[in-house]
Amino acid sequence: MRIAEHWINGAVLIGIAALPLWALFIDEPFTITLVTRAVILALAAVGLNIVLGFGGLVSFGHAVFFGLGGYAMGILAYHAQTYTVLDLGFFTTEGTKSMPIIWLVAMGISAIAAFFIGLLCLRTSGVYFIMITLAFGQMFYYFAISWAQYGGEDGLSIYVRNGFPGLNTLVPIQFFGICFALLCLVLILKARLQRAPFGLALNALRQSEARVATMGLNPMRIKLLAFVLSGAITGLAGALFADLNRFVSPAMFSWQFSGELIVLIIIGGVGRLMGPVIGACVFVALEHFLGGLTDFWHVYLGLILLGIVLFGRGGLLGLLTGKEGAHV
Amino acid sequence: MSAILIIEQVLNGLQFGVMLFLMAAGLTLIFGVMGLINLAHGSLYMVGAFAAAAVAGATGSFLLGLVAALAAAALAGTLIEVVVIRRLYAAPHLDQVLATFALILVFSEGTRWIFGSFPLFLEIPDALSGPVTLPGGIEYPLYRLTLIGIGLAIAVGLWALIERTRIGIQIRAGENDREMIAALGVDISRLYTLIFALGAALAGLAGALVGAIQSVQVGMGEPVLILAFVVIVIGGIGSIRGAFIGALLVGLTDTLGGVFLPEVFKLFMEPGAAQKSGAAIASMGIYILMGCVLVWRPTGLFGARP
């Protein structure tokens, strides 16, 4: 059975929007939280997919940006809830509980980190790139663990979810609405970017760097821009994830999380607009249902993954549309 | 800050370094010859440690435990090479990362399934427990000294194997041109299985040896795996010599940084803050080292120039 990709994309988005509404109707708030989790993970993976799927750069350290987004939220909200001053030397603030400001800070910090990490990592390629991004993830992980001021290994708890003007974010369906709107916004942005000269150049870069360079474009600049954009989006997802759990911990920086992000993309389909979204939904569903059946559900996840890698290139979207999609 | 403390810490760093070398040697061989990035190497380390703990616990013999670790890790390595890894040699790196990530999930949860979540303990044998007095009056644990000895012996053995034997010639030839060596009548797929099993056995041995000074538990392999990656990135992927130098550098940086950086920071900061920021920076020390090496040489100290 072959189905056109845009029909699947539309159906998935409608499904994601409809499920929480249905859960609201039958009064199952936990399902709304579950879908919100899937939406936030999808957002993080959409960010990663820019470099991994379109740029062909296998970043194994995207948890860095997820964690930075999370800690940006954690630290700002921590100072606001304890009424202490955050003193950066050149700038002091009393923290904030306002989501839009937190998002901007989270994206800004992730983008800055992505710029410097990219500057160093993008000098390399292939396996070196994989290992170096992995090592950067560990560096931030250990730093977060030893940073006692903000909870160290125990992480930081935020008592009340941050606010958004005009909405009550403590109501699950309203918080879901915010996350879903952001996901749609980023997807629209990405769809446009894919057709823009920048997206085309990035796509070409994956296939042949030498040819792109011969065309007179600067590969490093394109890759760096993609890396920064990708980091900022994943950072935004990190801030939302922290708000969902009202908790940040070094686990957000863990290399397992970087691995899971890649897994999400592979399940859905590499280098496709909606691949990460479908992957995130499937992943959260597996986690919920298999995790309910057995404590050892990671064994089955591992076997499913092996099956996809060895026999099913192109992920679920590849299976449904009958097209393999981009090769990375 | 006495000379004794410094020498002790240098020895600790060496011990850590040679154990990292056992891990890194297998990883770098597998990458150099087969072009495969193997995340599941940490799982083989864990398999070795669990096999040693289980057998040593049942028989009371540490030596039998080590033999079991070598055998179990080599066997597990052979098994995954034949069933999974073999299909990945020609695949893109992303597929290799994912498939071996999946193997980690299977191994970790499978081990938890069999042995439970509680750590096992592996006793240091009586003959090797307790301290020895080194020249200069330094007391140092005999077991750790033995580890340094074993690690150095294996490094020499590995060098001899690769430089001085027929198998070594085939391995080096496989790195350069796999089609040519296959055309010369060498069974390349058996050679690959052999190399993979050798790397796995080294990882299993490291797991068993280190398991006696740390606890044996699920997930013990991954932190070591990532350190081993740092080692081979610093040394240059595919180079055994690079892995050795890189392992010692990482072992020494990590151990000495953790002890001495807080002291250095105390020179210009108040003690409490110096302790905290010193420890924080030290935990990042090896990654900073790696960053510096890469800025200087993007393919590592002994890596092939692109």
Interface residues (C-beta under 8 A of the other chain):
Chain A: L52 V58 F60 L120 R123 T124 G126 V127 Y128 I130 M131 I132 L134 A135 F136 Q138 M139 Y142 F143 I145 S146 W147 A148 W255 Q256 G259 I262 V263 I266 V270 F296 W297 H298 V299 L301 G302 L303 L305 L306 I308 V309 L310 H327 V328
Chain B: F31 I37 V84 R87 L88 A91 P92 H93 L94 D95 V97 L98 A99 F101 A102 L103 I104 L105 V106 S108 E109 G110 R112 W113 E222 I226 F229 V230 I232 V233 I237 K276 A279 A280 S283 M284 Y287 I288 M290 G291 L294 V295 P298 T299
